[in-house]
């Protein structure tokens, strides 16, 4: 079963210490790459939305070689609590995810 993209992003972040938007794109390309919503701009909107409500937070900020801002994100305790809405087969993601 494929998750809605926003929840899949949250799930992916929960399995890693921190991820950038480019790392998220690379990790999810095989699952969502053929969908029209799978664009950098849409991923960035999902990340901004999840950050605004406190599900994720920025862990690192830097500039790439072109001078573009790079951000890495990690899941918050509130974000972990939202994973309880995932189907049971998706909830096995670490110690806090089962809360």
Buried (B, 14 or more C-beta within 10 A) or exposed (E): EEBEBBBBBBBBBBEBEBBBBEBBBEBBEEBBEEEEEBEEEBBBEBBEEBBEEEBBBEEEEEEEEEEEEEBBBBBBEEBBBBBEEBEEEBBEBEEBBEE
